[in-house]
Amino acid sequence: LKLVKYIHSGLITADDIEAAWDEIIKIKEFTDLDYNLLTDYRMGKTSIKTSGKKRVLDFMKGLEKIVRGKKQALLMNDPILVALSFIFQKEVKKTTGFNIKIFSTYEKALLWLKQ
């Protein structure tokens, strides 16, 4: 399994997500090879408001050439973050072709990423 892992704890802001992606796109295995992404937010809480969702979506549109056809498994247990991400994942898939799915367990996330 070709995988890049990212873990975030504490408050999660739109700035944090952009900063993480700035680092992720520097990883050659993710940008140039067939690596997918496992993001663990289980120790994080969102501080992103609805208006921040648009900002993150606009940012993701700029990454379309890198993320199209790739997968990202989101590990999370904060109900608000899950709800926001559920809406967000559909919009990202539609606009960028990036497949995002939410999981509560590491094992299920890995199974999906292996498919």
VENVENPE-V819200 format. One record per residue. RES is the residue in one letter. PSI is psi in radians with two decimals (999 if undefined). OMEGA is omega in whole degrees, -180 to 180 (none if undefined). NEAR is the number of other ideal C-beta (glycine too) atoms within 8 Angstrom. Layout:
# VENVENPE-V819200
RES | PSI | OMEGA | NEAR
RES | PSI | OMEGA | NEAR
This chain:
# VENVENPE-V819200
L | 2.17 | 179 | 5
K | 2.04 | -168 | 7
L | 2.40 | 169 | 9
V | 2.26 | -179 | 11
K | 2.45 | 177 | 8
Y | 2.29 | 179 | 10
I | 2.34 | 177 | 7
H | 2.34 | 175 | 12
S | 2.82 | -178 | 5
G | -2.85 | 179 | 7
L | 2.43 | 180 | 8
I | 2.10 | 179 | 13
T | 2.94 | 175 | 9
A | -0.66 | 177 | 10
D | -0.71 | 179 | 6
D | -0.75 | -178 | 10
I | -0.76 | 178 | 12
E | -0.73 | 180 | 10
A | -0.70 | 178 | 8
A | -0.79 | 180 | 11
W | -0.58 | 176 | 11
D | -0.63 | 178 | 8
E | -0.73 | -178 | 8
I | -0.70 | -178 | 11
I | -0.12 | 174 | 10
K | -0.16 | -178 | 7
I | 1.93 | -175 | 10
K | -0.65 | -179 | 7
E | -0.60 | 179 | 9
F | -0.79 | -174 | 13
T | -0.67 | -172 | 9
D | -0.31 | -177 | 5
L | -3.08 | -174 | 8
D | 0.67 | 179 | 5
Y | 2.47 | 174 | 11
N | -3.11 | -172 | 12
L | 2.32 | 173 | 14
L | 2.01 | -178 | 14
T | 2.17 | -177 | 13
D | 1.88 | 178 | 11
Y | 0.25 | -174 | 12
R | -0.39 | 178 | 7
M | 0.36 | -179 | 8
G | 2.81 | 175 | 13
K | 2.43 | -178 | 9
T | 2.52 | 168 | 10
S | 0.31 | 180 | 7
I | 2.20 | 177 | 11
K | 3.04 | -180 | 6
T | -0.67 | 180 | 5
S | -0.55 | 178 | 6
G | -0.46 | 179 | 10
K | -0.73 | 179 | 12
K | -0.71 | 179 | 8
R | -0.79 | 180 | 9
V | -0.72 | 179 | 13
L | -0.76 | 177 | 12
D | -0.70 | 178 | 8
F | -0.77 | -179 | 12
M | -0.58 | 178 | 14
K | -0.59 | 178 | 9
G | -0.24 | -180 | 6
L | 0.14 | -173 | 12
E | -0.79 | -177 | 12
K | -0.48 | -180 | 5
I | -0.72 | -171 | 9
V | -0.28 | -178 | 12
R | 2.19 | 178 | 9
G | -0.14 | 178 | 6
K | 2.96 | 179 | 13
K | 2.56 | 171 | 11
Q | 2.12 | 174 | 13
A | 2.18 | 178 | 15
L | 2.06 | 174 | 13
L | 2.14 | -179 | 14
M | 2.72 | 178 | 13
N | 0.01 | 175 | 7
D | 2.04 | -175 | 10
P | -0.63 | 179 | 6
I | -0.75 | 179 | 8
L | -0.68 | 177 | 13
V | -0.81 | -179 | 11
A | -0.83 | 179 | 8
L | -0.74 | -178 | 11
S | -0.60 | 179 | 12
F | -0.78 | 178 | 9
I | -0.77 | -177 | 9
F | -0.72 | -176 | 12
Q | -0.65 | 180 | 12
K | -0.72 | 179 | 8
E | -0.71 | 180 | 9
V | -0.78 | 179 | 12
K | -0.78 | -178 | 11
K | -0.71 | -174 | 6
T | -0.42 | -175 | 9
T | -0.24 | -176 | 12
G | 0.25 | 180 | 8
F | 2.16 | -176 | 15
N | 1.93 | -180 | 9
I | 2.36 | 177 | 13
K | 2.53 | -176 | 11
I | 2.39 | 179 | 10
F | 2.72 | 175 | 12
S | -0.24 | 179 | 7
T | 2.54 | 179 | 7
Y | -0.73 | -177 | 8
E | -0.80 | -180 | 6
K | -0.67 | 179 | 9
A | -0.79 | 179 | 14
L | -0.73 | 178 | 11
L | -0.77 | 180 | 8
W | -0.73 | -179 | 11
L | -0.48 | 180 | 12
K | -0.37 | -178 | 6
Q | 999 | none | 4
